[in-house]
Amino acid sequence: MNATVLSLLIGLSCFAICMILLPRKAKQKNATQKRLEQVKNKSFKHEKELNEKISLVISDTNYQLQFMGNLLRNFKITEQIKNSLFLANSKLHVDTFLFLSIFLGIIGSSLIALISLKYAPLGFILCIIPSIKLKVTINKNLQMFTQQFPDALNIISSSLRAGHPLMASFETVVQEMPQPVNRVFKNAVDKISLGIDVKEALNSMIKLIPDSLDLKFFVTAVLIQRDVGGNLAELLDGLSSTIRERFKLLGQLKAQTAQTRFSGIVLSFMPPLVGGCIFLLSPEYMEPLLKTQQGNLVLLGAITLTLLGLYCINKITNIEM
């Protein structure tokens, strides 16, 4: 692959991704706006018909280009990407996310092709960078929510003791708390204000932070209190205290396992670091490892054992509560 073809390939990729990232045409915006107004103003005979039309409008907003939506909608991976973008509260569209992944893969392969055309396909591993970024964002949102949730429970408890209804206390949380707690409670408040049943609105909160066990406890407690009664403020104070105590225990566990986790990181990165230094200083010394079948088997075994050791250390130090 010569430099001209490589430059042309990178240029076309940059042009494609820029076209995807550009705002939608005014005509597309007007069409979507008209459909939204139609759903908003027109009274439907059946609730099922209303939900179908709203779902259709929302699904169109998941794609920057409509023809890409028609093409990708039937693939299972599209739903997974859409769900990840939703959990990460990302403003990216599904097709934009896919183009970014492909673009990074092309760039990685092109750069490796400049060094060795044989290993150019390895550059497509860069395609997973957007997915890793989404995963990191989702985990970060979960950690931030878990840290902020006790304060939100205290606000709700204080508001209930002051005589305010539950939904008014939710609105107080929306006004006082930052993201992502703000987003979770705002979702419930918006749904209830639109006439959706309280139980369904509360259950929809779990969809925003599905891995939060504390949020599931909260929703269950509120729903039980609505059915059988009881002192919800006292129950929320107890839940808040339990979450804070668990945080203290997790902090102690992280401190006690820090040395083991650091040892795992050092032991995992030292072999490739030392091997890379030897390869740069004396390439002929590493040739049997890279160019012979026995050497390749030894290298594969070393990589496998290193990854297995890192996995075992991670499982030992990752204590779930």
C-alpha positions as CSV (number, residue, x, y, z in Angstrom):
1,M,0.0,0.0,0.0
2,N,1.8,3.2,-1.2
3,A,1.5,6.6,0.4
4,T,-0.9,7.9,-2.2
5,V,-3.5,5.2,-1.7
6,L,-3.1,5.5,2.0
7,S,-3.6,9.2,2.0
8,L,-6.7,8.8,-0.2
9,L,-8.2,6.2,2.1
10,I,-7.7,8.3,5.2
11,G,-9.1,11.4,3.4
12,L,-12.2,9.5,2.3
13,S,-12.7,8.2,5.9
14,C,-12.3,11.7,7.3
15,F,-14.8,13.1,4.8
16,A,-17.4,10.4,5.6
17,I,-17.2,10.9,9.4
18,C,-17.4,14.7,9.0
19,M,-20.6,14.2,6.9
20,I,-22.1,12.1,9.6
21,L,-21.2,14.5,12.3
22,L,-22.8,17.5,10.5
23,P,-26.2,18.7,11.7
24,R,-29.2,17.3,10.0
25,K,-30.6,19.2,7.1
26,A,-33.3,21.7,7.8
27,K,-35.7,19.7,5.8
28,Q,-35.2,16.6,8.0
29,K,-35.6,18.8,11.1
30,N,-38.8,20.2,9.9
31,A,-40.2,16.8,9.1
32,T,-39.3,15.5,12.5
33,Q,-40.8,18.6,14.2
34,K,-44.0,18.2,12.3
35,R,-44.3,14.6,13.3
36,L,-43.7,15.5,16.9
37,E,-46.4,18.2,16.8
38,Q,-48.7,15.7,15.2
39,V,-48.2,13.3,18.1
40,K,-48.5,16.1,20.6
41,N,-51.7,17.7,19.3
42,K,-53.7,14.9,17.8
43,S,-55.9,12.9,20.2
44,F,-55.6,9.1,19.5
45,K,-58.4,6.7,20.2
46,H,-56.3,4.1,21.7
47,E,-53.2,4.3,24.0
48,K,-51.5,1.6,22.0
49,E,-51.6,3.6,18.8
50,L,-50.2,6.6,20.7
51,N,-47.3,4.6,22.0
52,E,-46.5,3.1,18.6
53,K,-46.4,6.6,17.0
54,I,-44.2,8.0,19.8
55,S,-41.8,5.0,19.5
56,L,-41.6,5.6,15.8
57,V,-40.7,9.3,16.2
58,I,-38.1,8.5,19.0
59,S,-36.5,5.7,16.9
60,D,-36.0,8.2,14.1
61,T,-34.0,10.4,16.4
62,N,-31.5,7.6,17.1
63,Y,-30.0,8.0,13.7
64,Q,-28.3,10.9,12.1
65,L,-29.2,9.7,8.6
66,Q,-32.6,8.2,8.0
67,F,-31.5,5.7,5.4
68,M,-28.9,4.4,7.9
69,G,-31.7,3.9,10.3
70,N,-33.7,1.8,7.8
71,L,-30.6,-0.2,7.1
72,L,-29.4,-0.9,10.7
73,R,-32.7,-1.2,12.5
74,N,-33.0,-4.9,11.9
75,F,-29.6,-5.8,13.4
76,K,-29.4,-7.0,17.0
77,I,-26.1,-5.2,17.6
78,T,-27.9,-1.9,16.8
79,E,-30.2,-2.4,19.8
80,Q,-27.2,-3.1,22.0
81,I,-25.5,0.1,20.8
82,K,-28.7,2.1,21.3
83,N,-29.0,0.8,24.8
84,S,-25.4,1.6,25.7
85,L,-25.7,5.1,24.4
86,F,-28.9,5.5,26.4
87,L,-27.3,4.3,29.6
88,A,-24.2,6.5,29.1
89,N,-26.5,9.5,28.4
90,S,-24.5,10.1,25.2
91,K,-25.6,12.5,22.5
92,L,-24.1,10.3,19.7
93,H,-26.4,8.7,17.2
94,V,-26.2,5.0,16.5
95,D,-24.9,5.5,12.9
96,T,-22.4,8.1,14.1
97,F,-21.1,5.7,16.7
98,L,-20.6,3.0,14.1
99,F,-18.9,5.3,11.7
100,L,-16.5,6.5,14.5
101,S,-15.7,2.9,15.3
102,I,-15.0,2.0,11.6
103,F,-13.1,5.3,11.1
104,L,-10.7,4.5,14.0
105,G,-10.2,1.0,12.7
106,I,-9.2,2.3,9.3
107,I,-6.9,4.8,10.8
108,G,-5.2,2.2,12.9
109,S,-4.8,-0.2,10.0
110,S,-3.4,2.5,7.8
111,L,-0.8,3.5,10.4
112,I,0.3,-0.1,10.9
113,A,0.4,-0.6,7.1
114,L,3.0,2.1,6.9
115,I,5.2,-0.1,9.1
116,S,4.2,-3.6,7.9
117,L,1.4,-4.4,5.5
118,K,1.3,-8.0,6.9
119,Y,0.0,-6.8,10.3
120,A,-2.3,-4.1,9.0
121,P,-5.5,-5.9,10.0
122,L,-4.4,-5.7,13.7
123,G,-5.2,-1.9,13.5
124,F,-8.9,-2.7,13.5
125,I,-8.6,-3.4,17.2
126,L,-9.0,0.4,17.5
127,C,-12.7,-0.1,16.6
128,I,-13.4,-1.1,20.2
129,I,-12.3,2.3,21.6
130,P,-15.8,3.9,21.4
131,S,-17.3,0.9,23.1
132,I,-14.7,1.0,25.9
133,K,-15.4,4.7,26.3
134,L,-19.2,4.0,26.6
135,K,-18.5,1.2,29.2
136,V,-16.3,3.5,31.2
137,T,-18.9,6.3,31.1
138,I,-21.6,3.9,32.2
139,N,-19.5,2.6,35.2
140,K,-18.6,6.2,36.1
141,N,-22.3,7.2,36.1
142,L,-23.0,4.2,38.3
143,Q,-20.3,5.2,40.8
144,M,-21.4,8.9,40.8
145,F,-25.0,7.9,41.3
146,T,-24.1,5.6,44.2
147,Q,-22.2,8.3,45.9
148,Q,-24.9,10.9,45.4
149,F,-27.9,8.7,46.2
150,P,-27.7,8.9,50.0
151,D,-27.9,12.7,49.8
152,A,-30.9,12.4,47.6
153,L,-32.6,10.1,50.0
154,N,-31.9,12.5,52.9
155,I,-33.5,15.3,50.8
156,I,-36.6,13.2,50.1
157,S,-36.8,12.2,53.8
158,S,-36.6,15.8,55.0
159,S,-39.2,16.9,52.4
160,L,-41.6,14.2,53.5
161,R,-41.2,15.1,57.2
162,A,-41.9,18.7,56.2
163,G,-45.3,17.6,54.9
164,H,-44.6,17.6,51.1
165,P,-45.9,14.8,48.9
166,L,-43.5,12.3,47.4
167,M,-43.5,13.9,43.9
168,A,-42.7,17.3,45.4
169,S,-39.7,15.8,47.1
170,F,-38.6,14.3,43.8
171,E,-38.8,17.8,42.3
172,T,-36.6,19.1,45.1
173,V,-34.0,16.4,44.3
174,V,-34.1,17.4,40.6
175,Q,-33.5,21.0,41.6
176,E,-30.8,20.4,44.2
177,M,-28.8,17.4,43.0
178,P,-26.4,17.2,40.0
179,Q,-26.2,14.5,37.3
180,P,-26.7,11.6,37.2
181,V,-29.2,11.6,40.2
182,N,-30.9,14.6,38.6
183,R,-31.5,12.7,35.4
184,V,-33.0,9.7,37.1
185,F,-35.5,11.6,39.3
186,K,-36.3,14.0,36.5
187,N,-37.3,11.1,34.3
188,A,-39.8,9.9,36.9
189,V,-41.2,13.5,37.4
190,D,-41.6,14.0,33.7
191,K,-43.4,10.7,33.2
192,I,-45.8,11.4,36.1
193,S,-46.5,14.9,34.8
194,L,-47.5,13.3,31.5
195,G,-50.1,11.1,33.2
196,I,-48.1,7.9,33.3
197,D,-48.8,5.6,36.3
198,V,-46.6,6.2,39.3
199,K,-45.6,2.6,39.5
200,E,-44.5,2.6,35.9
201,A,-42.7,5.9,36.3
202,L,-40.7,4.6,39.3
203,N,-39.8,1.3,37.5
204,S,-38.5,3.4,34.6
205,M,-35.9,4.9,36.9
206,I,-34.3,1.5,37.2
207,K,-33.8,1.4,33.4
208,L,-31.5,4.4,33.6
209,I,-29.2,2.8,36.2
210,P,-29.9,-0.9,35.9
211,D,-26.9,-2.0,37.9
212,S,-27.8,0.0,41.0
213,L,-29.0,-2.3,43.7
214,D,-29.7,0.7,46.0
215,L,-32.1,2.2,43.4
216,K,-34.0,-1.0,43.2
217,F,-34.3,-1.1,47.0
218,F,-35.6,2.5,46.9
219,V,-38.2,1.8,44.2
220,T,-39.4,-1.4,46.0
221,A,-39.7,0.5,49.3
222,V,-41.7,3.3,47.8
223,L,-44.1,0.9,46.0
224,I,-44.6,-1.2,49.1
225,Q,-45.3,1.9,51.2
226,R,-47.9,3.1,48.7
227,D,-49.7,-0.3,49.0
228,V,-49.5,-1.0,52.7
229,G,-48.5,2.3,54.3
230,G,-45.8,3.0,56.8
231,N,-43.2,5.7,57.7
232,L,-41.4,6.1,54.4
233,A,-39.1,8.9,55.8
234,E,-37.7,6.6,58.5
235,L,-37.2,3.8,55.9
236,L,-35.3,6.1,53.6
237,D,-33.1,7.3,56.5
238,G,-32.2,3.7,57.2
239,L,-31.4,3.0,53.6
240,S,-29.2,6.1,53.3
241,S,-27.3,5.0,56.5
242,T,-26.8,1.5,55.1
243,I,-25.4,2.8,51.8
244,R,-23.0,5.1,53.6
245,E,-21.7,2.3,55.8
246,R,-21.2,0.1,52.8
247,F,-19.1,2.9,51.2
248,K,-16.9,3.0,54.3
249,L,-16.4,-0.8,54.1
250,L,-15.6,-0.7,50.4
251,G,-13.0,2.0,51.0
252,Q,-11.4,-0.2,53.6
253,L,-11.4,-3.2,51.3
254,K,-9.8,-1.1,48.5
255,A,-7.1,0.1,50.8
256,Q,-6.3,-3.4,52.0
257,T,-6.2,-4.9,48.4
258,A,-4.4,-1.9,46.8
259,Q,-1.0,-3.7,47.0
260,T,-2.3,-6.8,45.4
261,R,-4.0,-4.9,42.6
262,F,-0.8,-2.9,42.0
263,S,1.3,-6.1,41.9
264,G,-1.1,-7.5,39.3
265,I,-0.7,-4.4,37.1
266,V,3.1,-4.4,37.4
267,L,3.4,-8.2,36.6
268,S,1.1,-7.8,33.6
269,F,2.9,-4.9,32.0
270,M,6.5,-5.7,32.8
271,P,6.9,-8.6,30.3
272,P,5.8,-6.7,27.2
273,L,7.7,-3.6,28.4
274,V,10.9,-5.6,28.8
275,G,10.4,-7.5,25.6
276,G,9.8,-4.2,23.7
277,C,13.0,-2.7,25.1
278,I,15.1,-5.8,24.1
279,F,13.5,-5.8,20.6
280,L,14.6,-2.1,20.2
281,L,18.1,-2.7,21.5
282,S,18.8,-6.1,19.9
283,P,16.2,-7.1,17.3
284,E,18.2,-10.2,16.2
285,Y,18.0,-11.6,19.8
286,M,14.2,-11.6,19.6
287,E,14.0,-13.1,16.1
288,P,13.7,-16.7,17.2
289,L,10.7,-15.7,19.4
290,L,8.9,-13.9,16.5
291,K,9.9,-15.9,13.4
292,T,9.9,-19.5,14.5
293,Q,7.0,-21.8,15.2
294,Q,8.4,-22.8,18.6
295,G,8.9,-19.1,19.5
296,N,5.4,-18.2,18.5
297,L,4.0,-20.9,20.6
298,V,6.1,-19.8,23.6
299,L,5.0,-16.2,23.0
300,L,1.3,-17.2,22.8
301,G,1.6,-19.2,26.0
302,A,3.3,-16.3,27.8
303,I,0.5,-13.9,26.8
304,T,-2.2,-16.4,27.8
305,L,-0.7,-17.0,31.2
306,T,-0.2,-13.3,31.8
307,L,-3.9,-12.6,31.0
308,L,-5.0,-15.5,33.1
309,G,-2.9,-14.3,36.0
310,L,-4.3,-10.7,35.7
311,Y,-7.9,-12.2,35.6
312,C,-7.3,-14.2,38.7
313,I,-5.8,-11.3,40.6
314,N,-8.7,-9.1,39.5
315,K,-11.3,-11.7,40.7
316,I,-9.6,-12.1,44.0
317,T,-9.4,-8.3,44.7
318,N,-12.8,-7.5,43.3
319,I,-15.1,-8.1,46.3
320,E,-18.8,-7.6,45.6
321,M,-21.1,-6.3,48.2
